[in-house]
Amino acid sequence: MNNIRTRFAPSPTGELHIGGVWMALFGYMYAKHTGGKFILRIEDTDRNRFVVGAEERLIETLHWYGIQYDEGPDIGGPYGPYRQSDRLALYQEHARQLLANGSGYRCFCSAERLAQVRKEQELRHAPTGYDGACRELAVAEANARAEQEPHVVRLRMPREGGTKFIDSIRGEVNFQNALLDDPVLLKSDGWPTYHLASVVDDHLMEINQVIRGEEWLPSTPKHLVTYAAFGWQPPQYAHVPLILGTDRLKLSKRHGAAAAAGFQEQGYVQPALINFLALLGWHPKTDRELYSLTELCGLFELADVNKAGAIFNMEKLQWMNQQYLRAMPENELTERTLPFLIASNVVTEANGNFKTASGNIVSRHMISAALRGTVDRMQTLADAPGLVAEMLSDAREYETELLLWKGSTATSTAVILQSVKEYLGTLPDSMYGNAEELEKKLREWIAEEGRSVGDVLWPLRVALSGQAKSPSPFIYLTVLGREVSLERVERAYTSLTKGK
């Protein structure tokens, strides 16, 4: 089992889709489960769709998701190069081998002729595909024409019988050869197609387990015939189903972020995404929902992957992300959230501290306390700006009447605020870091004073927050700290006794 070699072979044609990360994750988990190797190969032979910078972005995305490959274009390895555009001579040589042993042939059909053939097939409601017009050309004639005419190299598929193989997920799969056309292996410009390049690379890189999307299932017979034409042992294939939206259509932008990097930008965290993706279409034989990547690798079995499409449930992802945020150490939560606060102009960096939009200077400790007090209401990091912005503001502007609890007067409320300020002033600075302890002490004091909880906590919360609706005063006390909290209570007291 420890000789297993899997690969992820994306094309640099744009942003990596979340389905690509899912595919890479399955290959990675299987390799690590078996003690094998996971390889990244860049399949950049489609030059019409090639996007400059896409390879670098793809690698950055894989690194962010924590999917670390053992060999690849940026780190090298014993089977390189790992970029197909650097391997053109290999494909051309192998195409010549197939021509020499009769498994391949030269095709001179123009694009116009092929389009006309396809149109006629569609009109007859016949299977579409190459009609084999050049299949029986004499080798000498084909070689002579090749000196002057543009041409491609095609694979000579068998016309009778069937091609059968065992898929690691789907079991036995059969294809009738008569329904398969002869695929192009080498294009007229000397560049290979996927059918040739992937087979040559998988063989030379000793890939023995191919995990890829179900859209490649119909191509597998062509690849198996290519392996046989070279006299090579094919790998084991596993075709993973599509990711679907809750409407059971292929996942796309209309379902949310389809680009893998988009989830990072929306405030999802890597451990939650990996956990969520791993459980799409597969689940360990346990009742748990939350796992580390190491645990997932230890439990993963290809045979347990579902054949049906996996439903991408955003609500489940949000729930899972929330669990990871709640369990995250405070320093890490702050570090991950600060970029969202800065991007939303909630705070800007200012000489080691931070400045709010209202000009209020706040410390990193205050930001951490605000996040700690609101994390239970976050589903993603992107929720943080809306939750902590008011908490970090100066709370200067609010109507004095907002301080009054049901049936209270300005005079009675002022007396209460003066009393609670005096009590808060007796508490040590160290206690202001613990909302639970503050709540316990304040409630004990309220009971001892014989006052109503609402009469005390309502004006205290408004004095601290300046809001009709806000987190509890205990959270605000931990965010603001002793000095600022007492200052705000004093300000509220003054507004009741002397006006604004």
C-alpha positions in Angstrom: 0.0 0.0 0.0 2.9 2.4 0.7 3.7 2.5 -3.0 0.5 4.2 -3.9 1.0 7.3 -6.1 -1.9 9.6 -6.8 -2.0 12.9 -8.6 -4.0 16.1 -9.0 -3.6 17.4 -12.6 -5.4 20.8 -13.0 -5.3 23.1 -16.0 -4.2 26.7 -15.5 -7.3 28.2 -17.2 -8.6 30.4 -14.5 -9.5 30.3 -10.8 -9.4 26.8 -9.2 -13.0 25.6 -8.7 -14.0 24.3 -5.3 -14.7 21.0 -7.0 -11.0 20.9 -8.0 -10.0 21.3 -4.3 -12.4 18.5 -3.5 -10.8 16.2 -6.1 -7.3 17.1 -4.8 -8.3 16.5 -1.2 -9.6 13.0 -2.1 -6.3 12.2 -3.9 -4.3 13.6 -1.0 -6.3 11.7 1.7 -6.0 8.4 -0.2 -2.2 8.9 -0.6 -1.7 9.7 3.0 -4.0 6.9 4.2 -1.9 4.4 2.3 1.4 5.9 3.2 1.9 6.9 -0.5 2.8 10.0 -2.5 0.6 12.8 -3.8 1.7 14.6 -6.9 0.7 17.9 -8.5 1.0 18.1 -12.3 0.1 21.1 -14.3 -1.7 20.2 -17.5 -1.2 23.3 -19.6 -1.5 21.9 -23.2 -4.7 23.8 -23.9 -3.0 27.0 -25.0 -6.3 28.6 -26.2 -7.6 28.6 -22.6 -4.3 29.2 -20.8 -4.3 32.1 -18.3 -1.1 33.8 -17.3 -0.7 33.6 -13.5 -3.3 30.9 -13.0 -0.7 28.3 -12.1 0.7 30.5 -9.3 -2.7 31.3 -8.1 -3.7 27.6 -8.1 -0.6 26.6 -6.1 -1.3 29.4 -3.6 -4.9 28.1 -3.2 -3.8 24.5 -2.6 -1.3 25.7 0.1 -4.0 27.8 1.8 -6.2 24.7 2.0 -3.4 22.8 3.5 -3.1 20.2 0.7 0.6 19.7 0.5 1.9 17.7 -2.4 5.1 15.6 -2.4 6.2 16.4 -5.9 5.2 19.3 -8.2 6.3 22.1 -10.5 7.5 24.4 -7.8 9.3 21.8 -5.6 10.5 19.3 -8.2 10.8 15.6 -7.7 12.3 12.5 -9.3 9.7 12.3 -12.1 9.8 15.8 -13.4 9.2 18.1 -15.1 5.7 18.4 -13.7 4.4 20.9 -16.2 3.2 19.4 -19.5 4.4 22.3 -21.6 7.9 21.3 -20.5 7.4 17.7 -21.8 6.4 18.2 -25.4 9.2 16.1 -26.9 8.1 13.1 -24.8 4.6 13.2 -26.2 5.8 13.6 -29.8 8.1 10.7 -29.4 5.3 8.5 -28.0 3.0 9.5 -30.8 5.7 8.3 -33.2 5.8 5.0 -31.4 2.0 4.5 -31.9 2.3 5.3 -35.6 5.2 2.8 -35.9 3.2 -0.1 -34.3 0.0 0.7 -36.1 -2.0 1.8 -33.0 -2.0 5.4 -34.3 -2.6 6.9 -37.7 -2.4 10.3 -39.4 -5.6 12.1 -40.1 -5.8 14.9 -42.7 -9.5 15.9 -42.3 -10.1 19.6 -42.1 -12.0 21.3 -39.4 -14.7 22.2 -42.0 -15.1 18.5 -43.0 -15.3 17.4 -39.4 -18.0 20.0 -38.7 -20.0 18.9 -41.7 -19.7 15.2 -40.7 -21.0 16.1 -37.2 -23.9 18.1 -38.6 -25.0 15.2 -40.8 -24.8 12.8 -37.9 -27.0 15.0 -35.8 -29.5 15.3 -38.6 -29.7 11.4 -38.7 -29.8 11.3 -34.9 -26.7 9.1 -35.0 -23.9 9.0 -32.5 -21.5 11.9 -33.2 -17.8 11.4 -33.6 -15.1 11.0 -36.2 -16.1 8.8 -39.1 -12.7 7.2 -39.7 -12.2 8.6 -43.1 -8.4 8.5 -42.8 -8.2 5.3 -40.8 -7.4 3.0 -43.7 -5.0 5.2 -45.6 -1.9 3.3 -46.6 1.0 4.2 -44.3 3.3 5.2 -47.2 0.6 7.5 -48.6 0.0 9.0 -45.2 3.7 9.6 -44.5 4.1 11.2 -47.9 1.2 13.6 -47.4 2.4 14.4 -43.9 5.4 16.1 -45.5 3.2 18.7 -47.1 -0.2 18.7 -45.3 -1.3 19.6 -41.8 -2.5 16.6 -39.9 -3.2 15.1 -36.5 -2.4 11.7 -35.0 -5.4 9.6 -33.9 -5.7 6.5 -31.9 -7.0 3.4 -33.7 -9.8 2.2 -31.4 -11.1 -1.3 -31.7 -14.4 -1.5 -33.6 -15.8 -4.6 -32.0 -16.4 -6.0 -28.5 -16.2 -3.9 -25.4 -13.8 -2.4 -23.0 -14.3 -3.3 -19.3 -12.6 -2.1 -16.2 -13.1 -2.0 -12.4 -13.6 1.5 -11.0 -12.6 1.9 -7.3 -15.9 3.7 -6.6 -18.4 2.4 -9.2 -17.3 -1.2 -9.5 -17.4 -2.9 -13.0 -17.9 -0.5 -15.9 -18.4 -1.6 -19.6 -18.3 0.4 -22.8 -19.2 -0.9 -26.3 -16.2 -0.1 -28.6 -18.5 0.5 -31.6 -19.8 3.6 -29.9 -16.4 5.1 -29.4 -14.6 7.2 -32.0 -10.9 7.5 -32.7 -9.6 10.3 -30.5 -6.9 12.8 -31.5 -3.7 12.2 -29.6 -1.4 14.8 -31.2 -2.7 18.0 -32.7 -1.4 19.5 -35.9 0.7 22.0 -34.0 2.6 19.2 -32.3 0.8 19.7 -28.9 -0.8 16.6 -27.3 -4.4 16.3 -26.2 -5.4 15.1 -22.8 -5.8 11.6 -24.0 -2.1 11.2 -24.9 -0.5 13.5 -22.4 -2.3 12.2 -19.3 -1.5 8.5 -20.2 2.1 9.1 -21.0 2.6 11.2 -17.8 0.7 8.8 -15.5 2.9 6.0 -16.8 6.2 7.8 -16.6 5.4 9.3 -13.2 4.3 5.8 -12.0 0.8 7.0 -11.0 -1.0 3.8 -10.0 -4.3 5.3 -8.7 -6.1 8.0 -10.8 -8.8 9.9 -8.9 -10.7 12.2 -11.2 -14.2 13.6 -12.0 -16.9 11.5 -13.5 -16.8 13.6 -16.6 -13.7 11.6 -17.6 -15.5 8.3 -17.3 -16.3 8.0 -21.0 -12.7 8.7 -21.9 -11.4 5.8 -19.8 -11.8 3.2 -22.5 -9.7 5.3 -24.8 -7.0 5.6 -22.2 -7.0 1.9 -21.5 -6.6 1.2 -25.2 -3.7 3.6 -25.3 -2.0 1.8 -22.4 -2.5 -1.5 -24.2 -1.0 0.0 -27.4 2.2 0.9 -25.5 2.2 -2.5 -23.6 1.9 -0.7 -20.3 0.0 -1.7 -17.1 -2.8 0.9 -16.6 -3.5 2.5 -13.2 -6.5 1.8 -11.0 -9.2 4.4 -11.8 -11.7 6.1 -9.5 -14.3 8.5 -10.9 -15.7 10.9 -8.3 -19.3 12.2 -8.8 -20.0 15.9 -9.4 -20.6 18.4 -6.6 -24.2 19.6 -6.9 -26.1 22.6 -5.4 -29.2 22.0 -3.3 -31.2 22.3 -6.6 -29.2 19.2 -7.7 -27.6 21.1 -10.6 -23.9 21.3 -11.1 -22.3 23.7 -8.6 -21.7 27.1 -10.0 -21.5 30.8 -9.1 -25.3 31.0 -8.6 -24.9 28.7 -5.6 -22.4 31.0 -3.9 -18.6 31.1 -4.2 -17.6 28.4 -6.8 -14.0 29.6 -7.0 -12.0 27.9 -4.2 -10.3 31.2 -3.2 -13.7 32.8 -2.9 -14.4 30.9 0.3 -11.3 32.3 1.9 -12.4 35.8 0.9 -15.9 35.2 2.3 -14.4 34.5 5.8 -14.4 30.7 5.9 -11.5 29.1 7.6 -9.3 26.4 6.2 -10.0 23.6 8.8 -13.7 24.0 8.4 -13.6 23.9 4.6 -11.4 20.8 4.6 -13.7 19.1 7.1 -16.7 20.0 5.1 -15.3 19.0 1.7 -14.0 15.7 3.0 -17.5 14.8 4.1 -19.1 15.6 0.7 -20.0 12.2 -0.7 -18.1 10.3 2.0 -18.3 9.9 5.7 -16.3 7.9 8.2 -18.2 5.1 10.0 -18.6 7.3 13.1 -21.2 9.7 14.5 -18.8 12.7 14.6 -18.9 15.7 12.3 -15.7 17.5 13.1 -12.3 16.0 12.3 -8.7 17.2 11.7 -7.1 16.6 8.3 -4.9 13.9 9.9 -7.9 12.1 11.3 -9.6 12.3 7.9 -6.6 10.8 6.2 -6.5 7.9 8.6 -10.2 7.1 8.1 -10.5 7.7 4.3 -11.5 4.8 2.1 -12.2 5.2 -1.7 -14.6 2.3 -1.7 -16.9 4.3 0.7 -17.3 7.3 -1.6 -20.8 7.6 -2.9 -21.6 7.1 -6.6 -24.3 9.8 -6.6 -23.6 13.5 -6.8 -22.6 15.2 -3.5 -24.9 18.1 -2.3 -23.0 21.3 -1.4 -25.1 22.6 1.5 -24.0 26.1 2.4 -25.9 26.0 5.7 -23.9 23.0 6.8 -20.7 24.7 5.8 -21.7 27.8 7.8 -22.5 25.7 10.8 -19.2 23.9 10.6 -17.3 27.1 10.2 -19.0 28.5 13.2 -17.9 25.5 15.3 -14.3 26.1 14.3 -14.5 29.8 15.1 -15.9 29.2 18.5 -13.1 26.7 19.3 -10.3 28.9 17.9 -7.8 30.4 20.3 -8.3 34.1 20.9 -5.0 35.2 19.4 -5.7 33.2 16.2 -9.2 34.5 15.9 -7.9 38.1 16.2 -5.2 37.5 13.7 -7.6 35.9 11.1 -10.2 38.6 11.7 -8.1 41.8 11.6 -7.8 41.8 7.7 -11.7 41.8 7.5 -11.9 44.7 10.0 -9.3 46.7 8.2 -10.9 46.0 4.8 -14.3 47.1 6.1 -12.7 50.3 7.6 -13.8 49.3 11.0 -10.3 50.0 12.2 -7.0 51.2 10.7 -3.6 50.5 12.1 -2.2 53.4 14.1 1.2 53.3 15.8 0.9 49.8 17.2 -2.8 50.3 18.1 -5.9 50.8 16.0 -8.2 53.7 15.2 -11.9 53.3 14.6 -13.8 55.2 12.0 -14.9 57.6 14.6 -11.3 58.3 15.6 -11.4 56.3 18.8 -8.0 54.6 19.6 -8.4 50.9 20.5 -5.9 48.3 21.5 -5.5 44.8 20.1 -6.7 43.6 23.5 -9.9 45.5 23.0 -10.4 44.0 19.6 -9.7 40.5 20.9 -12.2 41.0 23.7 -14.8 42.3 21.3 -14.3 39.2 19.1 -14.5 36.9 22.0 -17.7 38.4 23.1 -19.4 38.2 19.7 -17.9 35.0 18.2 -21.0 33.0 19.1 -22.9 35.2 16.6 -20.4 34.7 13.8 -20.8 32.2 11.0 -17.8 33.5 9.1 -15.0 36.0 9.7 -16.7 38.4 7.4 -19.5 38.8 10.0 -17.1 40.3 12.5 -17.0 43.9 11.2 -20.8 44.3 11.6 -20.7 42.8 15.1 -17.8 44.7 16.6 -17.9 48.0 14.8 -20.3 49.6 17.3 -18.7 47.9 20.2 -15.4 49.6 19.4 -16.9 53.0 18.7 -16.9 55.8 21.2 -20.7 55.6 22.0 -21.0 59.4 22.4 -24.2 60.0 20.4 -27.4 58.6 21.8 -30.6 60.0 23.3 -30.6 60.3 27.1 -34.1 58.7 27.3 -32.5 55.5 26.0 -30.9 55.1 29.4 -34.3 54.8 31.2 -35.6 51.3 32.0 -39.4 50.7 32.3 -40.9 53.1 34.8 -37.6 54.6 35.7 -36.9 58.3 35.9 -33.8 60.3 35.0 -33.2 60.9 38.7 -33.6 57.3 39.8 -31.4 56.1 36.9 -28.7 58.6 37.7 -28.6 57.3 41.3 -28.3 53.7 40.0 -25.5 54.6 37.6 -23.6 56.5 40.3 -23.9 53.4 42.6 -22.8 50.9 39.9 -19.9 53.1 38.9 -18.7 53.2 42.5 -19.0 49.4 42.7 -17.2 48.8 39.4 -14.5 51.1 40.6 -13.8 48.6 43.5 -13.2 45.7 41.2 -9.5 45.0 40.2 -8.3 45.4 36.6 -7.7 41.7 36.3 -11.5 41.0 36.7 -12.3 43.0 33.5 -10.9 40.2 31.4 -13.6 37.7 32.5 -17.2 38.4 31.5 -18.6 35.4 33.4 -16.9 36.5 36.6 -18.1 40.1 36.1 -21.6 38.9 35.6 -21.5 36.8 38.8 -20.2 39.7 40.9 -22.6 42.3 39.5 -25.6 40.1 40.0 -24.6 39.4 43.5 -24.2 43.2 44.1 -27.6 43.9 42.6 -29.2 41.3 44.9 -27.5 42.8 47.9 -28.6 46.3 47.0 -32.2 45.0 46.6 -32.5 46.4 43.1 -34.2 45.1 39.9 -31.8 43.5 37.4 -33.4 45.5 34.6 -33.1 48.8 36.5 -29.3 48.3 36.7 -28.3 46.3 33.7 -30.3 48.3 31.1 -28.8 51.7 31.8 -25.4 50.1 32.3 -25.5 48.5 28.9 -26.7 51.6 27.2 -24.1 53.7 28.9 -21.4 51.4 27.7 -22.7 50.8 24.2 -24.9 53.7 23.3 -27.2 51.3 21.5 -30.8 50.1 22.1 -29.7 46.6 21.1 -26.2 45.3 21.8 -24.3 42.5 23.5 -24.5 42.2 27.3 -22.8 44.9 29.5 -20.5 42.2 30.8 -19.0 41.7 27.4 -18.7 45.5 27.0 -16.8 45.7 30.3 -14.3 43.2 29.1 -13.9 44.9 25.8 -13.5 48.5 27.1 -11.6 47.7 30.3 -11.9 49.3 33.7 -10.9 52.9 32.8 -13.0 53.4 29.7 -16.0 51.6 31.2 -16.0 53.9 34.2 -15.6 56.9 32.0 -18.7 56.0 29.9 -20.8 55.3 33.0 -19.8 58.8 34.3 -20.7 60.4 31.0 -24.1 58.8 31.1 -24.6 59.9 34.7 -23.7 63.5 33.7 -26.1 63.5 30.8 -28.9 62.5 33.1 -28.1 65.1 35.8 -26.9 68.1 33.7 -28.1 67.3 30.1 -25.8 66.8 27.1 
